[in-house]
Amino acid sequence: MKLEGKSVILTGAAGGIGAMLAEALAARGARVALVDRNAGALEEIQERLMNRGGQALAIPADLLDPAQLATVVEQARLGLGGIDLLINVAGLLSFRPFAEEDPALLERIVQLNLITPMLLARQALPHLLKAGSGRIVNVGSTFGSIGFAWFSAYSASKFGLRGFSEALRRELDGTGVGVTYIAPRAVRTKLNTGAIYRMAEAVKMNMDEPDWVVAQIMAAIDRDAKDVYLGFPEKLFVRINALLPRLVDSALRQQNRVMAAFARESLR
């Protein structure tokens, strides 16, 4: 997709990846609707983009609130003069034993990581289908292909997002509307807790910088990619897990034991 002059809805725009992605989109000539619950941060990002000659619209919204969520696409459509691209970045995770998971947090994770992207896609689709063009980009995770211990709720939500992206892509075949699913491995953002960083160091988990991930997302949009898995050897493990999951069970057993102590830190 050529981004010059395109209208983009970006969720999670005040986050580490979201803010950088907003700058990259605006720099390429896209008009960007910035969606996040942090109104103050959105205003700062909007001002920064516009001072650089970009076009941006701040839409403060709690994406966990159905009433606020219901108006996001229409606000963006009216404010930008259309919709060409929806990018679902907003997300939430939890790192703890599932038996100790807060039921309310579990619901929020599934809502924000899976249900919210589905509902926004549902709102955007009539406009995209009418135009016969456009794209929906869902930012998932390696954890959406390999279920990781101590991240059960997060993995479940990202597995769901991957399945939704695949099914919707097949449903939209021939309409001119595409679906891209992008699966980063661990990324250094504020979404991660101190326990996660300590765990990652202990098990030598690969973690990428957000600017590199943003560059990969932009490249995927440029080439209208379908599925993109970031990082080696993680993207190889995704294939192995799909074919030989019990082999991966064995490979992760010792790592899971090490991770357990850090996951329990999250309960303190």
N, C-alpha and C positions, 0 to 999 in steps of 0.2 A: 504494500500500500504506500502510495506517495502521500506524505503527511502535510504538505503545503496546502493551507486553506481548509484542512479537514477539522471537523468538530469532534472533540474527544471528551468523554466522561471518564474521570479517573478517581477511583475510590482509594481511601488510605493516603490521600495526597499530602497529609502533614507528617507522615511517617518517614523513616530513613530512606527506603526505596522510593516511596511515593513522591517525596519532594524532589529528589534527583530526577525522577522520571518526568515530572511536570516541567522541569527546566529543559530537559532534553527534547520534549515534545514541542514546547514553545519555541525553542531555538530552531526547530525545523519548520516553523511556520504554522503549526497547528493552533487552533483555538481550544483552550483547555478549561473544562468545568472541574474545579477542584472540590472534591467531596470528602469531608472528614468531620468529626464532631468537635474538633479543636478550632473554634471560630477564630481565635486570636492568631494562631499559627497560619491558618488559611489566608487571613488578610495580609500577613507579612509576605507570604509566598506570592500572592496575587500582585502585591505592590512591587516586589522584586522583578517578577516577570514583565510587568507592564513598563517598568523603568528601563528595561532592556529592549523595549519595542515589541514585546509579545502581547498576546491577547489571552486574558484569563478571567474566569468568573468563579467567585467563591460561593460554594453552597454548603453552609454548615448544616450537618444532619447527623443524628445518631442512627446509624445503620441497623441498630438492634431494635429500633422503635418502628413498628409497622406504619404508623401514621406519618412519620417523617420520611420513611423510605418510599412511600407511595408517590410522593411528589418530586423525587429527585430527578427522574428522567425528563419530566415535563418542564421543570425549571431549567434544566440544561438545554433542552430543545428550544425553548423560547428565548433564552438568554444568548445562545450561540447561533441561532438561526438554523438548527438542524442537528442531526446526530449521524456520525459516520463510524465511530469507534467507541466501544465500551471496554475499559480495562479494569478488571476487578483485582485490586491489590490488597485491600484491607483484610487483616487477619488477626487471629488470636490463638495463643497456644498455652499449653499447660504441661509441666514436667513433674510428674508425681505418680506414686502407685495408684492404679485405677480404683482399688478398693477404698482409697481415701479421697477420691475425687469429689469435689463440691458439685452436687447435682445442678445447682444454678449455673456454675461456671461451665459445666459440660454442655448445657443447653445454649449458652452464649457462644461457645466455640463452634458448635454445629450451625447455629444461626448465622454467625458472621462469615464463617469460612465456606459454607455451602448454600444455605437457604437464601441469604442476601444476594450472592451472585446470580442465583437462579431467578429470583424475583426481578432483579434489575434487567437481566437478559429478557425476561418475559415482557417487561415494560418497553424495552428498546426495540424488540423484534418487529412489531408492526411498522415502525418507521423505517427500519432497515430493509424489510421485505418490500415495502412500497417503493423504495428507491432502487431496489434490485442490486444493492451493493452494501459494503460495510463489513465490519469484523467485530467479534467479541473475543477478548483476550482474558483468559483466566490464569492467574498466577497461583500455581499449586506448590508442590514440594516433592523431593525424592521420597519423603515420608508418605506420599500418596501412592507409592508403588511398592515400597518395602515397609511393612508394619514394624515400627520400632517400639520395643518395650519402654515403659514409663512415659510414652507419648501417645497412649492409646486413643484418647479423644481427638487429639490433633491429627493423628494418622487416619482415623476413621473419616474425619471431615474432608481431608484432602483426597482420600480414596474416592469419596463421593463426588468431589469436584472433578476429578479425572474422568470418572464414569459419565458424569453429566456432559462434560465437554465432548467426549467421544460420541455419545449418543446424539447430541444436538448437531454436531458436525455432519453426521450421516443423514440426519433428518433434513438439514438445510442444503444438502448436495444439489447443485443445479439452480439454486435461487440467486446466486451472486453474493450471498452472505457467508462469510467464513468464520471458523472457530479455531483459535489457537490456545493450546495448553502448554504452559511453560513451568518446568519443575526445577527450581534451584535446589542445591544442597544447602547446608547450613550457611546463613549469612550473618555478618557482624552488624546487628542492629539492636536498638533498645528493646525490641521484642523479647530478647533473650535475658534471662536472669543471671545473677552471679553464679548460681549453682550450675546453670547450663554451661557457662564459660569454663568453670572449673572442671566439670565433667568432660567437656570437649578436649581440654588440655590433657586430662588423665588418660583418655582413650585415643588420643591423637586424631580426633575428628577433624576433617577438613572443613574450613570455614572461609567463605569468600567475602570480599569487600563489596559493599552495595553498589559502588560506581561500576564495577565490572559486571554485576548482574544486570544493572540498568542498560549497559551497552548491549548485552545479549538479548534483552527484551526488545530493544529498538531494532536490532538486526532481525529478530524473528518477525516483527511487524513489517519491516521492509520487504521481506521475501515471502510474506503470506504463509508462514510456516504452520504446520498442523500440530505436531508435538515436538517439544524441545526439552531435552534433559541436560542439565548443566553439571559439569565437573566430572573428571575421571579420577578414580575408577568407579564412582557412584553410578554413572549411567550404564556401566557394564554390569554392575550388581543388580540394577533394575531388570536387565534381561535375564540374568541368571536366576533371580528370584521368581520371575514369571515361569521359568521352565523347571527349576529344581528348588522349590521353596524349602524342602527339608534339609538340603545342603546348606542353605543360608541359616537355617535354625542352628545348625552345628557351629557354623562360622561365627555367629554372634553370641554364642552361649557365654563365653568368658567375658566378653565386653559387657553383656547385660548385667553380670554380677558386679562388675566395677561401677557401672552406672547406677546401680541400686542405691548405694550410699548417698550419692548426690541427689537422687530423686527424693529421698526421704528428708534431705535438708529443706526442701520446699515446703514441708509440713510444719516447720518451726516458726 
